[in-house]
Amino acid sequence: MLYDLIHEDKDVLVVSKPAGLLTIPDRFGNTDSLLEALRKDFGDVWVVHRLDRETSGILCFARNEAAHRHLSMQFEHHTTDKFYLALVDGVLHHDEGEIDKPIGEHPTIPGKMVVASWGKASLTFFRVRERFKHFTLVEAQLKTGRTHQIRIHFQSIGYPLAVDALYGRRQGFFLSEVKGKKYKSGKYSGEEKPLMSRTSLHAYRLRFDHPVSGERLEFEAPLPKDFNAVLNQLRKLEGVSGPGPTED
């Protein structure tokens, strides 16, 4: 199965999307997507929100038009709670904070976003989960849902995602970078393969009101293997300082 099913009822589907899979077909004619997979398995499904192709994590979909209207209004009015885990470059010194900067389309590069006065209001709250020698694991809560919001917001304050080909400093996370001179590749391994080769961003928690019962629901999507592999190596090789993982 292309996705992990977290919750299913007659009105709502909650799933975890792997990195590398489109949420919906793109404008270039690529039809392999989470939406198409869900429609194959469940019939009619309506899109409520999206994740970037290279971002993993939790998404909800509606199973009828009434549920779609209700859920879409929650996202439009920012009454949902969307939490992400992001590994960023550098050591954030503030335990928590907010980034309140407008985001708009880049004036000359299609598909790229930028902090700009003409952009739409965008607000991200964050708190540090773990600090390493050269990186920080942060929890980010979106209060708006702009394209590439977390990626561009952290880049704008000098802490781009640790892996981000568009806004960051590297396209992949290699063990040799943190091991340095201690790194030794396997005798027959050839070229080193990255531990992570997509954006170091995972949508891990989502809260919303059920469109029929009104009950406040909360779901989580565990970190995928590549993200866990990077964190485990950083804990081993760079140590952990500052706030550790916490739960609300």
BAVOTI-397689 format. One line per field, with one value per atom (N, C-alpha, C): residue number from 1; residue in one letter; atom name; y, x, z. Coordinates in pm, whole numbers, plus 50000, padded with zeros to 5 digits. Layout:
BAVOTI-397689
seq <- (NUM|...) .
type <- (A|...) .
atom <- (CA|...) .
v <- (Y|...) .
u <- (X|...) .
w <- (Z|...) .
end
This chain:
BAVOTI-397689
seq <- (1|1|1|2|2|2|3|3|3|4|4|4|5|5|5|6|6|6|7|7|7|8|8|8|9|9|9|10|10|10|11|11|11|12|12|12|13|13|13|14|14|14|15|15|15|16|16|16|17|17|17|18|18|18|19|19|19|20|20|20|21|21|21|22|22|22|23|23|23|24|24|24|25|25|25|26|26|26|27|27|27|28|28|28|29|29|29|30|30|30|31|31|31|32|32|32|33|33|33|34|34|34|35|35|35|36|36|36|37|37|37|38|38|38|39|39|39|40|40|40|41|41|41|42|42|42|43|43|43|44|44|44|45|45|45|46|46|46|47|47|47|48|48|48|49|49|49|50|50|50|51|51|51|52|52|52|53|53|53|54|54|54|55|55|55|56|56|56|57|57|57|58|58|58|59|59|59|60|60|60|61|61|61|62|62|62|63|63|63|64|64|64|65|65|65|66|66|66|67|67|67|68|68|68|69|69|69|70|70|70|71|71|71|72|72|72|73|73|73|74|74|74|75|75|75|76|76|76|77|77|77|78|78|78|79|79|79|80|80|80|81|81|81|82|82|82|83|83|83|84|84|84|85|85|85|86|86|86|87|87|87|88|88|88|89|89|89|90|90|90|91|91|91|92|92|92|93|93|93|94|94|94|95|95|95|96|96|96|97|97|97|98|98|98|99|99|99|100|100|100|101|101|101|102|102|102|103|103|103|104|104|104|105|105|105|106|106|106|107|107|107|108|108|108|109|109|109|110|110|110|111|111|111|112|112|112|113|113|113|114|114|114|115|115|115|116|116|116|117|117|117|118|118|118|119|119|119|120|120|120|121|121|121|122|122|122|123|123|123|124|124|124|125|125|125|126|126|126|127|127|127|128|128|128|129|129|129|130|130|130|131|131|131|132|132|132|133|133|133|134|134|134|135|135|135|136|136|136|137|137|137|138|138|138|139|139|139|140|140|140|141|141|141|142|142|142|143|143|143|144|144|144|145|145|145|146|146|146|147|147|147|148|148|148|149|149|149|150|150|150|151|151|151|152|152|152|153|153|153|154|154|154|155|155|155|156|156|156|157|157|157|158|158|158|159|159|159|160|160|160|161|161|161|162|162|162|163|163|163|164|164|164|165|165|165|166|166|166|167|167|167|168|168|168|169|169|169|170|170|170|171|171|171|172|172|172|173|173|173|174|174|174|175|175|175|176|176|176|177|177|177|178|178|178|179|179|179|180|180|180|181|181|181|182|182|182|183|183|183|184|184|184|185|185|185|186|186|186|187|187|187|188|188|188|189|189|189|190|190|190|191|191|191|192|192|192|193|193|193|194|194|194|195|195|195|196|196|196|197|197|197|198|198|198|199|199|199|200|200|200|201|201|201|202|202|202|203|203|203|204|204|204|205|205|205|206|206|206|207|207|207|208|208|208|209|209|209|210|210|210|211|211|211|212|212|212|213|213|213|214|214|214|215|215|215|216|216|216|217|217|217|218|218|218|219|219|219|220|220|220|221|221|221|222|222|222|223|223|223|224|224|224|225|225|225|226|226|226|227|227|227|228|228|228|229|229|229|230|230|230|231|231|231|232|232|232|233|233|233|234|234|234|235|235|235|236|236|236|237|237|237|238|238|238|239|239|239|240|240|240|241|241|241|242|242|242|243|243|243|244|244|244|245|245|245|246|246|246|247|247|247|248|248|248) .
type <- (M|M|M|L|L|L|Y|Y|Y|D|D|D|L|L|L|I|I|I|H|H|H|E|E|E|D|D|D|K|K|K|D|D|D|V|V|V|L|L|L|V|V|V|V|V|V|S|S|S|K|K|K|P|P|P|A|A|A|G|G|G|L|L|L|L|L|L|T|T|T|I|I|I|P|P|P|D|D|D|R|R|R|F|F|F|G|G|G|N|N|N|T|T|T|D|D|D|S|S|S|L|L|L|L|L|L|E|E|E|A|A|A|L|L|L|R|R|R|K|K|K|D|D|D|F|F|F|G|G|G|D|D|D|V|V|V|W|W|W|V|V|V|V|V|V|H|H|H|R|R|R|L|L|L|D|D|D|R|R|R|E|E|E|T|T|T|S|S|S|G|G|G|I|I|I|L|L|L|C|C|C|F|F|F|A|A|A|R|R|R|N|N|N|E|E|E|A|A|A|A|A|A|H|H|H|R|R|R|H|H|H|L|L|L|S|S|S|M|M|M|Q|Q|Q|F|F|F|E|E|E|H|H|H|H|H|H|T|T|T|T|T|T|D|D|D|K|K|K|F|F|F|Y|Y|Y|L|L|L|A|A|A|L|L|L|V|V|V|D|D|D|G|G|G|V|V|V|L|L|L|H|H|H|H|H|H|D|D|D|E|E|E|G|G|G|E|E|E|I|I|I|D|D|D|K|K|K|P|P|P|I|I|I|G|G|G|E|E|E|H|H|H|P|P|P|T|T|T|I|I|I|P|P|P|G|G|G|K|K|K|M|M|M|V|V|V|V|V|V|A|A|A|S|S|S|W|W|W|G|G|G|K|K|K|A|A|A|S|S|S|L|L|L|T|T|T|F|F|F|F|F|F|R|R|R|V|V|V|R|R|R|E|E|E|R|R|R|F|F|F|K|K|K|H|H|H|F|F|F|T|T|T|L|L|L|V|V|V|E|E|E|A|A|A|Q|Q|Q|L|L|L|K|K|K|T|T|T|G|G|G|R|R|R|T|T|T|H|H|H|Q|Q|Q|I|I|I|R|R|R|I|I|I|H|H|H|F|F|F|Q|Q|Q|S|S|S|I|I|I|G|G|G|Y|Y|Y|P|P|P|L|L|L|A|A|A|V|V|V|D|D|D|A|A|A|L|L|L|Y|Y|Y|G|G|G|R|R|R|R|R|R|Q|Q|Q|G|G|G|F|F|F|F|F|F|L|L|L|S|S|S|E|E|E|V|V|V|K|K|K|G|G|G|K|K|K|K|K|K|Y|Y|Y|K|K|K|S|S|S|G|G|G|K|K|K|Y|Y|Y|S|S|S|G|G|G|E|E|E|E|E|E|K|K|K|P|P|P|L|L|L|M|M|M|S|S|S|R|R|R|T|T|T|S|S|S|L|L|L|H|H|H|A|A|A|Y|Y|Y|R|R|R|L|L|L|R|R|R|F|F|F|D|D|D|H|H|H|P|P|P|V|V|V|S|S|S|G|G|G|E|E|E|R|R|R|L|L|L|E|E|E|F|F|F|E|E|E|A|A|A|P|P|P|L|L|L|P|P|P|K|K|K|D|D|D|F|F|F|N|N|N|A|A|A|V|V|V|L|L|L|N|N|N|Q|Q|Q|L|L|L|R|R|R|K|K|K|L|L|L|E|E|E|G|G|G|V|V|V|S|S|S|G|G|G|P|P|P|G|G|G|P|P|P|T|T|T|E|E|E|D|D|D) .
atom <- (N|CA|C|N|CA|C|N|CA|C|N|CA|C|N|CA|C|N|CA|C|N|CA|C|N|CA|C|N|CA|C|N|CA|C|N|CA|C|N|CA|C|N|CA|C|N|CA|C|N|CA|C|N|CA|C|N|CA|C|N|CA|C|N|CA|C|N|CA|C|N|CA|C|N|CA|C|N|CA|C|N|CA|C|N|CA|C|N|CA|C|N|CA|C|N|CA|C|N|CA|C|N|CA|C|N|CA|C|N|CA|C|N|CA|C|N|CA|C|N|CA|C|N|CA|C|N|CA|C|N|CA|C|N|CA|C|N|CA|C|N|CA|C|N|CA|C|N|CA|C|N|CA|C|N|CA|C|N|CA|C|N|CA|C|N|CA|C|N|CA|C|N|CA|C|N|CA|C|N|CA|C|N|CA|C|N|CA|C|N|CA|C|N|CA|C|N|CA|C|N|CA|C|N|CA|C|N|CA|C|N|CA|C|N|CA|C|N|CA|C|N|CA|C|N|CA|C|N|CA|C|N|CA|C|N|CA|C|N|CA|C|N|CA|C|N|CA|C|N|CA|C|N|CA|C|N|CA|C|N|CA|C|N|CA|C|N|CA|C|N|CA|C|N|CA|C|N|CA|C|N|CA|C|N|CA|C|N|CA|C|N|CA|C|N|CA|C|N|CA|C|N|CA|C|N|CA|C|N|CA|C|N|CA|C|N|CA|C|N|CA|C|N|CA|C|N|CA|C|N|CA|C|N|CA|C|N|CA|C|N|CA|C|N|CA|C|N|CA|C|N|CA|C|N|CA|C|N|CA|C|N|CA|C|N|CA|C|N|CA|C|N|CA|C|N|CA|C|N|CA|C|N|CA|C|N|CA|C|N|CA|C|N|CA|C|N|CA|C|N|CA|C|N|CA|C|N|CA|C|N|CA|C|N|CA|C|N|CA|C|N|CA|C|N|CA|C|N|CA|C|N|CA|C|N|CA|C|N|CA|C|N|CA|C|N|CA|C|N|CA|C|N|CA|C|N|CA|C|N|CA|C|N|CA|C|N|CA|C|N|CA|C|N|CA|C|N|CA|C|N|CA|C|N|CA|C|N|CA|C|N|CA|C|N|CA|C|N|CA|C|N|CA|C|N|CA|C|N|CA|C|N|CA|C|N|CA|C|N|CA|C|N|CA|C|N|CA|C|N|CA|C|N|CA|C|N|CA|C|N|CA|C|N|CA|C|N|CA|C|N|CA|C|N|CA|C|N|CA|C|N|CA|C|N|CA|C|N|CA|C|N|CA|C|N|CA|C|N|CA|C|N|CA|C|N|CA|C|N|CA|C|N|CA|C|N|CA|C|N|CA|C|N|CA|C|N|CA|C|N|CA|C|N|CA|C|N|CA|C|N|CA|C|N|CA|C|N|CA|C|N|CA|C|N|CA|C|N|CA|C|N|CA|C|N|CA|C|N|CA|C|N|CA|C|N|CA|C|N|CA|C|N|CA|C|N|CA|C|N|CA|C|N|CA|C|N|CA|C|N|CA|C|N|CA|C|N|CA|C|N|CA|C|N|CA|C|N|CA|C|N|CA|C|N|CA|C|N|CA|C|N|CA|C|N|CA|C|N|CA|C|N|CA|C|N|CA|C|N|CA|C|N|CA|C|N|CA|C|N|CA|C|N|CA|C|N|CA|C|N|CA|C|N|CA|C|N|CA|C|N|CA|C|N|CA|C|N|CA|C|N|CA|C|N|CA|C|N|CA|C|N|CA|C|N|CA|C|N|CA|C|N|CA|C|N|CA|C|N|CA|C|N|CA|C|N|CA|C|N|CA|C|N|CA|C|N|CA|C|N|CA|C|N|CA|C|N|CA|C|N|CA|C|N|CA|C|N|CA|C|N|CA|C|N|CA|C|N|CA|C|N|CA|C|N|CA|C|N|CA|C|N|CA|C|N|CA|C) .
v <- (49880|50000|50124|50226|50347|50436|50412|50500|50416|50479|50414|50471|50385|50429|50444|50564|50593|50588|50640|50644|50640|50568|50559|50558|50645|50634|50677|50688|50714|50857|50945|51085|51128|51062|51110|50995|51023|50937|51015|50953|51013|50915|50963|50875|50942|50861|50913|50893|51002|51000|50983|50893|50883|50996|51029|51127|51072|51162|51123|51099|51097|51074|51206|51240|51358|51343|51453|51450|51438|51518|51514|51514|51475|51483|51625|51637|51771|51825|51948|52015|51965|51877|51823|51688|51645|51521|51399|51417|51303|51267|51150|51112|51021|50964|50880|50969|50951|51039|50968|51026|50972|50977|51084|51098|50984|50955|50849|50713|50691|50565|50550|50659|50655|50634|50699|50681|50537|50477|50337|50245|50279|50193|50226|50354|50396|50459|50476|50543|50694|50767|50914|50965|51050|51112|51257|51348|51491|51540|51624|51680|51794|51795|51901|51990|51929|52004|51917|51971|51901|51907|51819|51824|51827|51892|51889|51744|51721|51584|51524|51602|51549|51558|51599|51602|51481|51413|51299|51343|51256|51281|51278|51335|51313|51407|51350|51425|51371|51459|51411|51438|51350|51361|51343|51407|51391|51283|51218|51109|51147|51270|51319|51472|51531|51676|51756|51709|51781|51783|51669|51662|51749|51753|51835|51983|52029|52170|52202|52115|52138|52141|52042|52036|52151|52183|52292|52425|52449|52571|52575|52461|52457|52497|52446|52481|52627|52674|52813|52911|52875|52963|52933|52844|52813|52761|52682|52623|52482|52432|52306|52332|52229|52239|52144|52201|52123|52135|52022|52021|51941|51996|51934|51915|51819|51807|51841|51933|51978|51974|51917|51922|52037|52136|52255|52265|52339|52366|52468|52439|52535|52507|52579|52559|52677|52653|52757|52784|52908|52941|52972|53005|53029|52898|52869|52744|52743|52861|52870|53010|53025|53156|53150|53257|53263|53335|53299|53366|53421|53551|53621|53704|53641|53707|53669|53768|53738|53659|53568|53483|53498|53513|53523|53447|53440|53370|53449|53376|53440|53512|53634|53712|53655|53574|53526|53375|53303|53159|53086|53023|52951|52839|52826|52719|52750|52866|52903|53017|53013|53116|53203|53320|53412|53498|53538|53636|53771|53833|53957|54038|54170|54259|54237|54191|54170|54033|53953|53818|53815|53697|53677|53659|53707|53694|53547|53518|53380|53376|53280|53272|53128|53110|52980|52992|52906|52894|52777|52788|52676|52661|52540|52514|52408|52420|52326|52194|52086|51952|51893|51905|51856|51945|51970|52043|51948|51957|51883|51982|51934|52021|52118|52069|52153|52164|52097|52094|52107|52136|52145|52076|51995|51937|52028|52082|52173|52120|52153|52131|52263|52260|52382|52365|52467|52466|52575|52535|52631|52692|52824|52893|52941|52940|52963|52848|52832|52718|52759|52842|52889|52783|52788|52697|52713|52603|52600|52685|52704|52799|52769|52647|52615|52627|52579|52582|52724|52813|52951|53031|53005|53079|53051|52925|52896|52941|52932|52983|53134|53202|53348|53397|53311|53352|53288|53228|53176|53030|52957|52816|52733|52718|52639|52493|52420|52277|52213|52113|52046|51985|51935|51884|51955|52034|52106|52156|52090|52125|52264|52316|52445|52562|52545|52657|52635|52514|52482|52473|52409|52402|52265|52166|52033|51960|51868|51789|51653|51617|51490|51498|51409|51405|51283|51306|51198|51175|51050|51015|51070|51075|51124|51268|51346|51486|51501|51416|51426|51341|51236|51153|51213|51290|51353|51250|51267|51178|51035|51019|50887|50801|50866|50791|50699|50575|50477|50404|50415|50347|50199|50118|49974|49941|49829|49791|49781|49734|49714|49805|49905|49988|50089|50126|50224|50363|50439|50576|50578|50671|50680|50720|50653|50686|50772|50871|50957|50885|50921|50869|50926|51048|51114|51194|51179|51248|51325|51377|51459|51562|51654|51759|51699|51753|51701|51761|51725|51781|51671|51659|51554|51611|51598|51640|51529|51552|51440|51442|51556|51560|51653|51611|51690|51682|51799|51806|51881|51827|51894|51841|51911|51869|51776|51663|51573|51646|51634|51713|51676|51564|51525|51529|51462|51454|51581|51656|51774|51743|51615|51575|51622|51674|51715|51589|51567|51448|51484|51394|51415|51286|51302|51187|51218|51113|51129|51029|51068|50982|50969|50848|50830|50875|50913|50949|50830|50853|50744|50704|50593|50533|50626|50699|50783|50896|50955|51064|51011|50896|50835|50800|50753|50715|50835|50949|51071|51114|51117|51160|51066|50937|50841|50861|50890|50915|51046|51148|51274|51258|51184|51159|51084|50995|50914|50992|51073|51137|51281|51350|51492|51520|51423|51445|51531|51534|51609|51708|51830|51929|52006|52082|52161|52075|52131|52058|51928|51824|51696|51682|51564|51543|51561|51633|51653|51626|51602|51580|51683|51725|51818|51747) .
u <- (50085|50000|50088|50048|50128|50124|50031|50010|49974|49979|49935|49799|49701|49567|49564|49533|49529|49387|49292|49153|49060|48949|48849|48710|48622|48479|48404|48272|48194|48211|48274|48289|48433|48527|48664|48763|48872|48988|49107|49188|49313|49424|49523|49631|49766|49871|50007|50069|50113|50172|50323|50379|50526|50587|50712|50783|50798|50791|50808|50679|50567|50436|50359|50307|50224|50095|50045|49914|49805|49817|49723|49805|49746|49819|49869|49988|50044|50011|50054|50020|50102|50199|50282|50231|50116|50059|50095|50163|50194|50070|50014|49889|49906|50025|50049|50045|49945|49927|49851|49858|49783|49633|49586|49444|49396|49469|49429|49430|49529|49534|49414|49376|49260|49131|49118|48997|48985|49098|49098|49050|49089|49056|48920|48878|48758|48649|48673|48574|48591|48479|48486|48558|48659|48736|48761|48747|48768|48892|48971|49093|49058|49116|49094|49218|49334|49461|49569|49689|49794|49927|50018|50158|50244|50359|50455|50494|50533|50571|50677|50778|50889|50869|50751|50718|50632|50668|50590|50490|50392|50308|50159|50087|49944|49859|49753|49657|49517|49417|49280|49210|49120|49039|48892|48804|48660|48606|48498|48438|48302|48259|48136|48144|48054|48060|48033|47941|47910|48031|48098|48217|48327|48337|48438|48418|48294|48265|48301|48262|48285|48435|48508|48652|48727|48688|48754|48738|48621|48599|48689|48710|48799|48942|48988|49123|49129|49025|49022|49021|48951|48940|49045|49138|49253|49211|49104|49062|49120|49187|49259|49395|49456|49592|49681|49782|49873|50015|50072|50205|50302|50421|50525|50652|50734|50869|50964|51056|51151|51292|51384|51526|51586|51639|51691|51842|51904|52047|52077|52176|52215|52148|52194|52144|52057|51926|51833|51855|51875|51903|51777|51669|51543|51467|51417|51343|51211|51154|51028|51015|50925|50907|50805|50796|50706|50772|50731|50778|50655|50647|50530|50577|50582|50631|50543|50503|50418|50494|50424|50485|50410|50487|50428|50512|50463|50536|50661|50768|50892|50864|50914|50880|50936|51041|51102|51120|51108|51131|51000|50941|50814|50827|50728|50728|50804|50867|50942|50869|50874|50810|50917|50874|50968|50895|50966|50911|50910|50792|50779|50662|50673|50569|50436|50441|50317|50253|50318|50268|50151|50100|49989|50042|49966|50005|50031|50142|50181|50241|50194|50236|50272|50391|50439|50487|50437|50490|50587|50689|50783|50835|50879|50950|51056|51167|51278|51244|51267|51252|51386|51487|51622|51724|51835|51946|52064|52129|52251|52365|52480|52596|52580|52521|52507|52363|52269|52132|52034|51910|51804|51679|51618|51488|51383|51295|51192|51054|50961|50819|50762|50696|50638|50487|50414|50269|50229|50157|50111|49980|49975|49847|49790|49871|49825|49882|49835|49878|49931|50033|50089|50182|50196|50286|50428|50491|50629|50651|50544|50553|50666|50673|50777|50914|50927|51057|51107|51021|51064|51076|50991|50999|51130|51169|51295|51415|51406|51515|51531|51419|51422|51488|51493|51559|51697|51746|51882|51896|51784|51788|51707|51758|51683|51675|51584|51577|51712|51747|51875|51887|51777|51773|51659|51696|51597|51666|51642|51711|51675|51557|51512|51553|51544|51570|51691|51742|51848|51987|52077|52218|52258|52167|52204|52081|52107|52000|51985|52081|52075|52154|52122|52193|52283|52415|52513|52577|52593|52654|52796|52867|53005|53013|52906|52909|52918|52850|52854|52966|53007|53117|53253|53261|53387|53495|53612|53725|53701|53607|53578|53497|53443|53357|53438|53396|53457|53346|53348|53245|53277|53174|53194|53288|53354|53456|53398|53275|53216|53095|53084|52963|52964|53082|53088|53052|52978|52941|52847|52872|52790|52647|52552|52412|52364|52280|52233|52137|52142|52043|51905|51904|51778|51802|51713|51731|51606|51536|51416|51408|51315|51307|51289|51364|51361|51244|51124|50999|50893|50826|50725|50604|50486|50361|50319|50336|50322|50195|50126|50006|49902|49774|49665|49544|49485|49362|49255|49133|49021|48891|48781|48649|48586|48532|48465|48349|48333|48231|48087|48063|47927|47907|47991|47973|48018|48112|48167|48276|48304|48407|48544|48622|48758|48844|48902|48982|49129|49214|49359|49424|49513|49582|49730|49811|49955|50006|50113|50181|50326|50372|50509|50610|50729|50836|50872|50895|50937|51083|51122|51253|51369|51362|51477|51497|51388|51398|51451|51401|51450|51597|51640|51781|51873|51833|51913|51919|51805|51802|51883|51874|51950|52101|52144|52287|52330|52246|52281|52288|52196|52200|52326|52366|52484|52614|52620|52745|52758|52648|52656|52598|52531|52475|52349|52279|52155|52166|52121|52116|51986|51953|51831|51709|51591|51466|51464|51414|51396|51254|51219|51082|50982|50875|50770|50635|50538|50401|50309|50209|50109|50023) .
w <- (50000|50000|50000|49923|49908|50031|50123|50236|50358|50476|50600|50639|50656|50697|50848|50895|51038|51093|51015|51061|50942|50958|50853|50914|50866|50895|50770|50778|50656|50604|50684|50645|50622|50690|50694|50676|50606|50601|50653|50738|50784|50749|50676|50629|50649|50642|50645|50507|50447|50313|50321|50241|50238|50158|50185|50104|49962|49865|49726|49652|49724|49662|49656|49539|49525|49606|49661|49724|49618|49512|49400|49271|49157|49030|49006|48948|48927|48788|48764|48638|48521|48548|48441|48390|48441|48392|48473|48588|48674|48755|48729|48793|48913|48932|49050|49173|49256|49371|49480|49599|49712|49683|49624|49594|49505|49399|49308|49376|49465|49538|49631|49697|49787|49709|49596|49515|49463|49436|49393|49505|49628|49743|49806|49799|49873|49788|49660|49577|49583|49589|49590|49715|49692|49800|49761|49857|49833|49908|49840|49899|49993|50112|50210|50222|50230|50236|50173|50161|50087|50163|50122|50163|50038|50046|49936|49907|49785|49742|49833|49870|49947|50099|50141|50284|50318|50425|50470|50576|50604|50718|50695|50791|50810|50725|50668|50588|50614|50607|50614|50481|50446|50324|50360|50282|50303|50212|50258|50181|50122|50145|50082|50077|50000|49978|50106|50190|50313|50406|50421|50504|50446|50313|50248|50279|50271|50302|50446|50538|50680|50711|50662|50689|50622|50499|50427|50501|50560|50636|50759|50822|50938|50900|50788|50743|50699|50632|50586|50703|50810|50926|51033|51002|51088|51226|51229|51357|51376|51275|51289|51353|51407|51462|51384|51316|51233|51289|51327|51387|51299|51283|51202|51286|51249|51300|51186|51213|51111|51168|51093|51129|51050|51124|51059|51077|50987|50991|51100|51184|51286|51419|51521|51657|51697|51706|51750|51899|51936|52075|52156|52089|52159|52172|52292|52312|52237|52217|52142|52084|51989|51928|51817|51741|51627|51512|51392|51271|51201|51194|51139|51021|50903|50783|50665|50583|50467|50360|50294|50193|50061|49953|49820|49719|49597|49491|49452|49423|49377|49246|49230|49110|48980|48986|48861|48854|48966|48966|48993|48892|48912|49014|49101|49199|49326|49332|49452|49523|49656|49737|49802|49851|49912|50015|50120|50212|50141|50134|50058|50110|50097|50148|50077|49953|49877|49906|49987|50014|50110|50134|50228|50369|50467|50607|50640|50708|50738|50878|50957|51097|51134|51187|51232|51376|51463|51599|51603|51687|51697|51839|51869|51993|51967|52037|52019|52086|52014|52071|52111|52024|52055|51986|52055|51994|51979|51863|51837|51816|51781|51766|51649|51541|51422|51369|51436|51387|51504|51472|51573|51522|51607|51576|51639|51557|51607|51575|51662|51636|51588|51472|51415|51404|51447|51435|51337|51233|51133|51175|51176|51197|51064|50961|50824|50742|50620|50541|50405|50403|50276|50215|50084|50015|50068|50105|50153|50279|50358|50469|50567|50618|50715|50652|50532|50463|50445|50397|50371|50500|50598|50723|50796|50809|50879|50797|50666|50582|50600|50619|50630|50759|50862|50988|51002|50893|50893|50931|50941|50978|50878|50755|50657|50699|50639|50668|50639|50719|50702|50563|50510|50373|50300|50201|50121|49996|49884|49760|49710|49746|49695|49784|49915|50007|50099|50103|50198|50137|50212|50173|50120|50130|50083|50029|49936|49876|49944|50027|50097|50226|50320|50448|50448|50453|50447|50583|50618|50745|50755|50644|50644|50691|50673|50713|50864|50939|51085|51145|51075|51126|51095|50988|50950|50918|50977|50949|50999|51090|51144|51047|50942|50851|50763|50754|50664|50590|50459|50381|50374|50350|50339|50224|50236|50138|49998|49987|49856|49832|49914|49907|49794|49743|49637|49687|49607|49642|49762|49853|49974|49939|50002|49983|50100|50073|50182|50275|50405|50499|50469|50420|50383|50256|50159|50031|49992|50091|50068|50181|50173|50274|50414|50509|50646|50722|50675|50729|50731|50846|50863|50936|50876|50940|51036|51167|51258|51342|51352|51435|51374|51384|51327|51419|51446|51525|51446|51446|51380|51439|51408|51455|51352|51399|51306|51241|51110|51039|51073|51135|51172|51323|51398|51544|51615|51552|51617|51717|51739|51835|51788|51882|51850|51840|51723|51698|51688|51730|51721|51672|51573|51516|51501|51505|51487|51385|51314|51219|51265|51300|51346|51241|51288|51196|51108|50979|50891|50916|50856|50883|50851|50739|50702|50802|50848|50946|51079|51121|51245|51236|51120|51102|51120|51064|51079|51225|51292|51432|51520|51497|51578|51561|51439|51417|51483|51477|51541|51693|51751|51895|51935|51851|51879|51861|51755|51716|51763|51780|51817|51954|52015|52146|52140|52253|52262|52378|52354|52461|52449|52553|52548|52567|52541|52562|52486|52548|52481|52436|52379|52333|52445|52419|52519|52455|52538|52490|52555|52480|52535|52637) .
end
